[in-house]
Amino acid sequence: MAGDKKPKIPLKECNICGSEIEEDAEYCPECGADFISEHKYAY
């Protein structure tokens, strides 16, 4: 159907693997990097 376009989700780049992920993602689905934990990667 022509009107069923997905809404554009703001994306950011994972600082570990470089995959495009949602701006408010809690982790990267590609590499599993955790963005909200206090034990997150320091790079």
Backbone as XML, in Angstrom:
<?xml version="1.0"?>
<chain id="A" units="angstrom">
  <residue number="1" name="MET">
    <atom name="N" x="0.839" y="-1.193" z="0.000"/>
    <atom name="CA" x="0.000" y="0.000" z="0.000"/>
    <atom name="C" x="0.880" y="1.253" z="0.000"/>
  </residue>
  <residue number="2" name="ALA">
    <atom name="N" x="0.490" y="2.215" z="-0.746"/>
    <atom name="CA" x="1.311" y="3.402" z="-0.938"/>
    <atom name="C" x="1.438" y="4.253" z="0.323"/>
  </residue>
  <residue number="3" name="GLY">
    <atom name="N" x="0.414" y="4.282" z="1.179"/>
    <atom name="CA" x="0.452" y="5.140" z="2.361"/>
    <atom name="C" x="1.028" y="4.484" z="3.601"/>
  </residue>
  <residue number="4" name="ASP">
    <atom name="N" x="1.601" y="3.296" z="3.466"/>
    <atom name="CA" x="2.101" y="2.579" z="4.639"/>
    <atom name="C" x="3.604" y="2.741" z="4.840"/>
  </residue>
  <residue number="5" name="LYS">
    <atom name="N" x="4.104" y="3.946" z="4.637"/>
    <atom name="CA" x="5.526" y="4.180" z="4.862"/>
    <atom name="C" x="5.809" y="4.183" z="6.358"/>
  </residue>
  <residue number="6" name="LYS">
    <atom name="N" x="6.954" y="3.613" z="6.730"/>
    <atom name="CA" x="7.347" y="3.634" z="8.140"/>
    <atom name="C" x="7.746" y="5.059" z="8.504"/>
  </residue>
  <residue number="7" name="PRO">
    <atom name="N" x="7.403" y="5.503" z="9.713"/>
    <atom name="CA" x="7.865" y="6.836" z="10.128"/>
    <atom name="C" x="9.383" y="6.827" z="10.255"/>
  </residue>
  <residue number="8" name="LYS">
    <atom name="N" x="9.991" y="7.940" z="9.873"/>
    <atom name="CA" x="11.447" y="7.996" z="9.952"/>
    <atom name="C" x="11.885" y="8.058" z="11.407"/>
  </residue>
  <residue number="9" name="ILE">
    <atom name="N" x="12.752" y="7.140" z="11.780"/>
    <atom name="CA" x="13.274" y="7.094" z="13.142"/>
    <atom name="C" x="14.671" y="7.710" z="13.111"/>
  </residue>
  <residue number="10" name="PRO">
    <atom name="N" x="14.936" y="8.657" z="14.015"/>
    <atom name="CA" x="16.281" y="9.232" z="14.033"/>
    <atom name="C" x="17.303" y="8.145" z="14.366"/>
  </residue>
  <residue number="11" name="LEU">
    <atom name="N" x="18.373" y="8.107" z="13.606"/>
    <atom name="CA" x="19.376" y="7.075" z="13.802"/>
    <atom name="C" x="20.682" y="7.679" z="14.280"/>
  </residue>
  <residue number="12" name="LYS">
    <atom name="N" x="21.451" y="6.866" z="14.983"/>
    <atom name="CA" x="22.809" y="7.238" z="15.362"/>
    <atom name="C" x="23.700" y="6.053" z="15.032"/>
  </residue>
  <residue number="13" name="GLU">
    <atom name="N" x="24.988" y="6.261" z="15.087"/>
    <atom name="CA" x="25.932" y="5.201" z="14.772"/>
    <atom name="C" x="26.460" y="4.606" z="16.070"/>
  </residue>
  <residue number="14" name="CYS">
    <atom name="N" x="26.476" y="3.289" z="16.145"/>
    <atom name="CA" x="27.042" y="2.613" z="17.314"/>
    <atom name="C" x="28.526" y="2.947" z="17.393"/>
  </residue>
  <residue number="15" name="ASN">
    <atom name="N" x="28.985" y="3.359" z="18.581"/>
    <atom name="CA" x="30.394" y="3.729" z="18.711"/>
    <atom name="C" x="31.303" y="2.507" z="18.849"/>
  </residue>
  <residue number="16" name="ILE">
    <atom name="N" x="30.737" y="1.309" z="18.866"/>
    <atom name="CA" x="31.541" y="0.094" z="18.929"/>
    <atom name="C" x="31.700" y="-0.529" z="17.540"/>
  </residue>
  <residue number="17" name="CYS">
    <atom name="N" x="30.568" y="-0.815" z="16.868"/>
    <atom name="CA" x="30.649" y="-1.527" z="15.588"/>
    <atom name="C" x="30.297" y="-0.665" z="14.383"/>
  </residue>
  <residue number="18" name="GLY">
    <atom name="N" x="29.701" y="0.523" z="14.594"/>
    <atom name="CA" x="29.399" y="1.426" z="13.489"/>
    <atom name="C" x="28.044" y="1.212" z="12.834"/>
  </residue>
  <residue number="19" name="SER">
    <atom name="N" x="27.231" y="0.286" z="13.347"/>
    <atom name="CA" x="25.909" y="0.040" z="12.771"/>
    <atom name="C" x="24.976" y="1.202" z="13.068"/>
  </residue>
  <residue number="20" name="GLU">
    <atom name="N" x="24.011" y="1.439" z="12.167"/>
    <atom name="CA" x="23.003" y="2.459" z="12.423"/>
    <atom name="C" x="21.957" y="1.881" z="13.366"/>
  </residue>
  <residue number="21" name="ILE">
    <atom name="N" x="21.697" y="2.592" z="14.460"/>
    <atom name="CA" x="20.728" y="2.149" z="15.455"/>
    <atom name="C" x="19.806" y="3.306" z="15.805"/>
  </residue>
  <residue number="22" name="GLU">
    <atom name="N" x="18.678" y="3.011" z="16.447"/>
    <atom name="CA" x="17.742" y="4.058" z="16.842"/>
    <atom name="C" x="18.405" y="4.990" z="17.848"/>
  </residue>
  <residue number="23" name="GLU">
    <atom name="N" x="18.044" y="6.270" z="17.777"/>
    <atom name="CA" x="18.640" y="7.296" z="18.633"/>
    <atom name="C" x="18.476" y="6.971" z="20.117"/>
  </residue>
  <residue number="24" name="ASP">
    <atom name="N" x="17.328" y="6.381" z="20.500"/>
    <atom name="CA" x="17.070" y="6.101" z="21.916"/>
    <atom name="C" x="17.303" y="4.634" z="22.282"/>
  </residue>
  <residue number="25" name="ALA">
    <atom name="N" x="18.060" y="3.910" z="21.454"/>
    <atom name="CA" x="18.320" y="2.491" z="21.713"/>
    <atom name="C" x="19.113" y="2.322" z="23.007"/>
  </residue>
  <residue number="26" name="GLU">
    <atom name="N" x="18.781" y="1.266" z="23.757"/>
    <atom name="CA" x="19.485" y="0.973" z="25.000"/>
    <atom name="C" x="20.698" y="0.085" z="24.758"/>
  </residue>
  <residue number="27" name="TYR">
    <atom name="N" x="20.692" y="-0.620" z="23.619"/>
    <atom name="CA" x="21.828" y="-1.453" z="23.251"/>
    <atom name="C" x="21.862" y="-1.604" z="21.736"/>
  </residue>
  <residue number="28" name="CYS">
    <atom name="N" x="22.993" y="-2.023" z="21.224"/>
    <atom name="CA" x="23.139" y="-2.239" z="19.786"/>
    <atom name="C" x="22.722" y="-3.667" z="19.448"/>
  </residue>
  <residue number="29" name="PRO">
    <atom name="N" x="21.739" y="-3.844" z="18.558"/>
    <atom name="CA" x="21.316" y="-5.195" z="18.198"/>
    <atom name="C" x="22.370" y="-5.961" z="17.399"/>
  </residue>
  <residue number="30" name="GLU">
    <atom name="N" x="23.325" y="-5.263" z="16.805"/>
    <atom name="CA" x="24.362" y="-5.930" z="16.012"/>
    <atom name="C" x="25.474" y="-6.498" z="16.889"/>
  </residue>
  <residue number="31" name="CYS">
    <atom name="N" x="26.035" y="-5.676" z="17.771"/>
    <atom name="CA" x="27.189" y="-6.132" z="18.559"/>
    <atom name="C" x="26.867" y="-6.306" z="20.037"/>
  </residue>
  <residue number="32" name="GLY">
    <atom name="N" x="25.693" y="-5.828" z="20.473"/>
    <atom name="CA" x="25.288" y="-6.006" z="21.863"/>
    <atom name="C" x="25.841" y="-4.961" z="22.820"/>
  </residue>
  <residue number="33" name="ALA">
    <atom name="N" x="26.444" y="-3.902" z="22.307"/>
    <atom name="CA" x="26.983" y="-2.854" z="23.171"/>
    <atom name="C" x="25.859" y="-2.229" z="23.987"/>
  </residue>
  <residue number="34" name="ASP">
    <atom name="N" x="26.086" y="-2.053" z="25.279"/>
    <atom name="CA" x="25.095" y="-1.525" z="26.208"/>
    <atom name="C" x="25.324" y="-0.028" z="26.376"/>
  </residue>
  <residue number="35" name="PHE">
    <atom name="N" x="24.291" y="0.787" z="26.094"/>
    <atom name="CA" x="24.440" y="2.242" z="26.170"/>
    <atom name="C" x="23.888" y="2.844" z="27.454"/>
  </residue>
  <residue number="36" name="ILE">
    <atom name="N" x="23.155" y="2.083" z="28.277"/>
    <atom name="CA" x="22.542" y="2.666" z="29.463"/>
    <atom name="C" x="23.121" y="2.139" z="30.770"/>
  </residue>
  <residue number="37" name="SER">
    <atom name="N" x="23.796" y="1.028" z="30.736"/>
    <atom name="CA" x="24.340" y="0.438" z="31.953"/>
    <atom name="C" x="25.518" y="1.260" z="32.461"/>
  </residue>
  <residue number="38" name="GLU">
    <atom name="N" x="25.755" y="1.206" z="33.769"/>
    <atom name="CA" x="26.936" y="1.880" z="34.296"/>
    <atom name="C" x="28.203" y="1.106" z="33.941"/>
  </residue>
  <residue number="39" name="HIS">
    <atom name="N" x="28.037" y="-0.085" z="33.401"/>
    <atom name="CA" x="29.174" y="-0.898" z="32.979"/>
    <atom name="C" x="29.400" y="-0.807" z="31.479"/>
  </residue>
  <residue number="40" name="LYS">
    <atom name="N" x="28.866" y="0.246" z="30.846"/>
    <atom name="CA" x="28.975" y="0.359" z="29.390"/>
    <atom name="C" x="30.426" y="0.575" z="28.962"/>
  </residue>
  <residue number="41" name="TYR">
    <atom name="N" x="30.651" y="0.327" z="27.693"/>
    <atom name="CA" x="31.994" y="0.478" z="27.151"/>
    <atom name="C" x="32.449" y="1.927" z="27.256"/>
  </residue>
  <residue number="42" name="ALA">
    <atom name="N" x="33.714" y="2.118" z="27.484"/>
    <atom name="CA" x="34.256" y="3.455" z="27.695"/>
    <atom name="C" x="34.912" y="4.030" z="26.451"/>
  </residue>
  <residue number="43" name="TYR">
    <atom name="N" x="34.558" y="3.553" z="25.258"/>
    <atom name="CA" x="35.125" y="4.162" z="24.092"/>
    <atom name="C" x="34.127" y="4.905" z="23.293"/>
  </residue>
</chain>
